[in-house]
Amino acid sequence: MSNRALSQAFRMPPTINGTTRLVLFVLADSASSETGHSFMGVERIAAYAGVKTRAAQYALRALEQLGVITTALNRGGLADWDDRRRPNLYVWQYAAVEAMIEAADPGVHRHAPDAPPCTPEEGFRGAPPCTTPVHHRAPNPSIEPSTSNPIESPSVSGHLGLVQQRAEARPTTTDEAKPKRRGTRIPDDFAITDEMAAWAAQNVPLVDTASETDRFRDYWAGVSGQRGTKLDWVATWRNWMRRADDDRTRGRRSQAQIMRDNAAAAIANDQRAALTAPDALAGFLEGGQPWE
């Protein structure tokens, strides 16, 4: 554990946030105070940060691009470890991080007013004289205990709590704010409107829209469960009419056409039977065979 790296992590610019900042704290906690070395595996870094492994990999890459760390592939571990099983070596760049902090807020290294001159012993091990990180607007949290809200205390748990508060306070997106639409069953009074009739005349002029609409309404009224609910019944009706037009184009008869043909055939049979009945009766009375 490195208090030196953790102190830098707490003072990093707020532009480093989200998953990248969580991984930053995990690395700072495990970095050596002298060398900045850390050789935790990516899976463990992800577990400590509470993120997915892929997200931790992206965060490590972002920190490397910012110059916070350098990465030596398969160079971590102890001397007696198998080279084929070594993790990556992450090196915390103390000087580069201090420069980044100073560039983001020049007052970070300004010595507190009325404070005695600092000495190397007051700083961290290996740090040059007069680099004790005392902010000119606030006490050094690593030396003076904070009396503010625990969420603002300089600890990893406090930082995670602050991150959670910010996430909860994040404004909802447009998609989250929209109420979700729910499907409904076909209305009992579903009928063709003027707008639907105009659409049918333009797009499916050869379809018998009245018969197909009756069939459409009866079909969906008999469908049970969630399958019988739709978000937009007019759009569903338009798709039904398109399929009816496709069936007509391919030579397939719709159910309405089949019913019309059957009715026409039944009428024709009745008419033929009415015309031939007298001839059949005359043949029977003459002792012959009934007319067939």
C-alpha positions as CSV (number, residue, x, y, z in Angstrom):
1,M,0.0,0.0,0.0
2,S,1.3,3.4,-0.9
3,N,0.0,6.5,0.9
4,R,2.1,8.6,-1.5
5,A,0.2,7.3,-4.6
6,L,-3.1,7.4,-2.8
7,S,-2.6,11.1,-1.9
8,Q,-1.9,11.8,-5.5
9,A,-5.0,9.8,-6.6
10,F,-7.2,11.9,-4.3
11,R,-5.9,15.1,-5.8
12,M,-6.2,14.0,-9.5
13,P,-8.3,16.3,-11.7
14,P,-12.0,15.6,-11.8
15,T,-11.7,14.9,-15.5
16,I,-10.5,11.4,-14.6
17,N,-13.8,9.9,-13.4
18,G,-16.0,6.8,-13.5
19,T,-14.3,3.5,-14.1
20,T,-11.0,5.0,-14.8
21,R,-10.9,6.7,-11.4
22,L,-11.9,3.5,-9.6
23,V,-9.1,1.6,-11.3
24,L,-6.8,4.5,-10.5
25,F,-7.4,4.1,-6.8
26,V,-6.9,0.4,-6.9
27,L,-3.5,0.9,-8.6
28,A,-2.6,3.6,-6.1
29,D,-3.4,1.4,-3.2
30,S,-1.2,-1.4,-4.5
31,A,1.7,0.7,-5.8
32,S,5.1,0.7,-4.1
33,S,6.0,4.0,-2.4
34,E,9.6,3.8,-3.7
35,T,9.3,2.3,-7.2
36,G,5.6,2.7,-8.0
37,H,5.5,-0.9,-9.0
38,S,2.2,-2.9,-9.0
39,F,1.6,-6.3,-10.6
40,M,-2.0,-7.1,-9.8
41,G,-3.8,-9.2,-12.4
42,V,-6.5,-7.5,-14.5
43,E,-9.1,-9.8,-13.0
44,R,-8.2,-8.8,-9.5
45,I,-8.1,-5.1,-10.4
46,A,-11.6,-5.4,-11.9
47,A,-12.9,-7.2,-8.8
48,Y,-11.5,-4.6,-6.4
49,A,-12.9,-1.7,-8.6
50,G,-16.3,-3.5,-8.9
51,V,-16.3,-3.4,-12.7
52,K,-16.1,-5.8,-15.6
53,T,-12.7,-7.1,-16.8
54,R,-13.1,-5.5,-20.1
55,A,-13.9,-2.1,-18.5
56,A,-10.8,-2.4,-16.3
57,Q,-8.7,-3.1,-19.4
58,Y,-10.0,0.1,-21.1
59,A,-9.4,2.1,-17.9
60,L,-5.8,0.8,-17.7
61,R,-5.2,1.8,-21.3
62,A,-6.7,5.3,-20.6
63,L,-4.4,5.7,-17.6
64,E,-1.4,4.7,-19.7
65,Q,-2.3,7.2,-22.4
66,L,-2.6,9.9,-19.8
67,G,0.9,9.1,-18.5
68,V,-0.3,8.1,-15.0
69,I,1.2,4.6,-15.4
70,T,3.5,2.7,-17.7
71,T,2.9,-1.0,-18.5
72,A,5.5,-3.7,-19.0
73,L,3.8,-6.8,-20.4
74,N,4.4,-10.0,-18.4
75,R,7.1,-8.4,-16.3
76,G,5.4,-8.4,-12.9
77,G,5.7,-10.9,-10.1
78,L,8.5,-12.2,-8.0
79,A,11.9,-13.5,-9.1
80,D,11.0,-17.2,-8.8
81,W,7.7,-16.9,-10.8
82,D,7.3,-18.8,-14.0
83,D,7.9,-16.3,-16.9
84,R,4.9,-17.7,-18.8
85,R,2.5,-16.9,-15.9
86,R,3.7,-13.5,-15.0
87,P,1.2,-10.6,-14.8
88,N,1.8,-7.2,-16.3
89,L,3.9,-4.7,-14.4
90,Y,2.2,-1.3,-13.8
91,V,4.5,1.5,-12.8
92,W,3.0,4.6,-11.1
93,Q,4.6,7.7,-12.5
94,Y,4.9,10.0,-9.5
95,A,6.6,12.9,-11.2
96,A,4.2,12.9,-14.2
97,V,1.1,12.6,-11.9
98,E,2.4,15.6,-9.7
99,A,2.8,17.6,-12.9
100,M,-0.7,16.7,-14.0
101,I,-2.2,17.7,-10.7
102,E,-0.2,21.0,-10.7
103,A,-1.4,21.8,-14.2
104,A,-5.0,21.2,-13.3
105,D,-4.8,23.3,-10.1
106,P,-1.7,25.4,-9.5
107,G,-2.6,25.9,-5.9
108,V,-2.1,22.2,-4.9
109,H,1.6,22.6,-4.0
110,R,1.3,26.1,-2.6
111,H,2.5,26.0,1.0
112,A,-0.1,26.8,3.6
113,P,0.1,30.4,5.0
114,D,1.7,30.9,8.4
115,A,3.1,27.3,8.3
116,P,6.8,26.7,9.2
117,P,9.1,25.7,6.3
118,C,8.8,22.1,5.5
119,T,11.6,19.6,5.7
120,P,12.2,16.4,3.8
121,E,11.0,14.4,6.8
122,E,7.5,16.0,6.5
123,G,7.2,14.8,3.0
124,F,7.0,11.3,1.7
125,R,9.9,8.9,1.4
126,G,12.0,9.8,-1.5
127,A,10.2,13.1,-2.1
128,P,12.2,16.3,-2.6
129,P,12.0,18.9,0.2
130,C,9.0,21.1,0.5
131,T,6.6,18.9,-1.5
132,T,4.2,18.2,1.3
133,P,0.8,18.2,-0.4
134,V,-0.9,20.9,1.6
135,H,-3.5,22.6,-0.4
136,H,-3.8,26.4,0.1
137,R,-7.5,26.2,0.4
138,A,-7.9,23.1,2.6
139,P,-6.0,21.1,5.2
140,N,-3.9,18.1,4.2
141,P,-6.3,15.2,4.6
142,S,-3.5,12.8,5.3
143,I,-2.3,14.8,8.3
144,E,-5.3,16.5,9.7
145,P,-8.5,14.5,10.2
146,S,-11.5,15.8,8.4
147,T,-14.5,17.1,10.4
148,S,-16.8,17.3,7.3
149,N,-19.3,14.9,6.0
150,P,-18.0,11.3,6.0
151,I,-18.7,11.1,2.3
152,E,-16.0,13.8,1.7
153,S,-13.4,12.1,3.9
154,P,-10.2,11.1,2.1
155,S,-10.8,7.4,2.0
156,V,-11.5,4.9,-0.7
157,S,-14.9,4.1,0.8
158,G,-15.7,7.8,1.0
159,H,-14.7,8.3,-2.6
160,L,-16.9,5.4,-3.7
161,G,-19.8,6.8,-1.8
162,L,-19.3,10.2,-3.6
163,V,-19.2,8.4,-6.9
164,Q,-22.5,6.6,-6.0
165,Q,-24.1,9.9,-5.0
166,R,-23.1,11.5,-8.3
167,A,-24.4,8.5,-10.2
168,E,-27.7,8.7,-8.4
169,A,-27.9,12.5,-9.1
170,R,-27.2,12.0,-12.8
171,P,-30.1,13.3,-14.8
172,T,-32.1,10.7,-16.6
173,T,-31.6,10.5,-20.4
174,T,-34.4,11.1,-22.9
175,D,-35.0,7.4,-23.3
176,E,-35.3,6.8,-19.6
177,A,-37.7,9.7,-19.1
178,K,-40.1,8.4,-21.8
179,P,-42.9,6.3,-20.5
180,K,-42.9,2.8,-21.9
181,R,-45.8,2.1,-24.2
182,R,-47.8,-1.0,-23.6
183,G,-49.6,-3.1,-26.2
184,T,-53.4,-3.3,-26.3
185,R,-55.9,-5.7,-27.8
186,I,-57.7,-4.8,-31.0
187,P,-60.6,-2.4,-30.3
188,D,-64.1,-3.8,-30.7
189,D,-65.0,-0.9,-33.0
190,F,-62.0,-1.2,-35.2
191,A,-62.9,0.1,-38.6
192,I,-61.4,1.7,-41.7
193,T,-60.9,5.5,-41.4
194,D,-60.7,7.9,-44.3
195,E,-56.9,8.0,-43.9
196,M,-56.7,4.2,-44.0
197,A,-58.9,4.0,-47.0
198,A,-56.8,6.6,-48.8
199,W,-53.7,4.6,-48.0
200,A,-55.2,1.4,-49.3
201,A,-56.4,3.0,-52.5
202,Q,-52.8,4.2,-53.2
203,N,-50.8,1.2,-52.0
204,V,-53.1,-1.9,-52.4
205,P,-55.8,-0.8,-54.8
206,L,-56.8,-4.4,-55.9
207,V,-57.3,-5.7,-52.4
208,D,-60.8,-6.0,-51.0
209,T,-60.2,-3.9,-48.0
210,A,-63.6,-4.3,-46.5
211,S,-63.5,-8.2,-46.5
212,E,-59.9,-8.3,-45.4
213,T,-60.6,-5.8,-42.6
214,D,-63.4,-8.1,-41.3
215,R,-61.1,-11.0,-41.4
216,F,-58.3,-9.0,-39.8
217,R,-60.6,-7.9,-36.9
218,D,-62.0,-11.4,-36.3
219,Y,-58.6,-13.1,-36.4
220,W,-57.0,-10.8,-33.8
221,A,-60.0,-10.8,-31.6
222,G,-59.6,-14.6,-31.3
223,V,-55.8,-14.5,-30.5
224,S,-55.2,-14.8,-26.8
225,G,-52.3,-13.8,-24.5
226,Q,-49.5,-11.3,-25.2
227,R,-49.4,-12.2,-28.9
228,G,-52.9,-10.7,-29.3
229,T,-51.6,-7.2,-28.1
230,K,-50.1,-4.6,-30.4
231,L,-48.6,-1.2,-30.0
232,D,-50.1,0.2,-33.2
233,W,-53.2,-1.5,-34.7
234,V,-53.3,0.7,-37.8
235,A,-49.7,-0.3,-38.7
236,T,-50.6,-3.9,-38.1
237,W,-53.6,-3.5,-40.4
238,R,-51.4,-2.0,-43.1
239,N,-49.0,-5.0,-42.9
240,W,-52.0,-7.3,-43.2
241,M,-53.2,-5.5,-46.4
242,R,-49.7,-5.8,-47.9
243,R,-49.6,-9.5,-47.3
244,A,-53.1,-9.8,-48.8
245,D,-51.8,-8.0,-51.9
246,D,-48.7,-10.2,-52.1
247,D,-50.9,-13.3,-51.9
248,R,-53.0,-12.0,-54.7
249,T,-49.9,-11.2,-56.8
250,R,-48.5,-14.8,-56.2
251,G,-51.8,-16.3,-57.1
252,R,-52.6,-17.5,-53.6
253,R,-56.2,-17.0,-52.6
254,S,-57.0,-15.3,-49.3
255,Q,-59.5,-16.7,-46.9
256,A,-62.0,-14.1,-47.9
257,Q,-61.6,-15.1,-51.6
258,I,-62.1,-18.8,-50.7
259,M,-65.3,-17.9,-48.8
260,R,-66.6,-15.9,-51.8
261,D,-65.8,-18.7,-54.2
262,N,-67.5,-21.3,-52.1
263,A,-70.6,-19.1,-51.7
264,A,-70.7,-18.6,-55.5
265,A,-70.4,-22.3,-56.1
266,A,-73.2,-23.1,-53.7
267,I,-75.5,-20.6,-55.4
268,A,-74.7,-22.1,-58.8
269,N,-75.5,-25.6,-57.5
270,D,-78.9,-24.5,-56.1
271,Q,-79.8,-22.8,-59.3
272,R,-79.0,-25.9,-61.4
273,A,-81.0,-28.1,-59.0
274,A,-84.0,-25.8,-59.3
275,L,-83.9,-25.9,-63.1
276,T,-83.6,-29.7,-63.5
277,A,-86.1,-30.8,-60.8
278,P,-89.2,-30.9,-63.2
279,D,-87.4,-33.1,-65.7
280,A,-86.4,-35.5,-63.0
281,L,-89.9,-35.8,-61.7
282,A,-91.4,-36.4,-65.2
283,G,-89.0,-39.2,-65.9
284,F,-89.9,-41.0,-62.6
285,L,-93.6,-40.8,-63.3
286,E,-93.2,-42.4,-66.7
287,G,-91.6,-45.4,-65.1
288,G,-88.1,-44.6,-66.2
289,Q,-85.0,-43.8,-64.2
290,P,-84.7,-40.5,-62.4
291,W,-82.8,-38.0,-64.4
292,E,-79.3,-37.6,-63.2
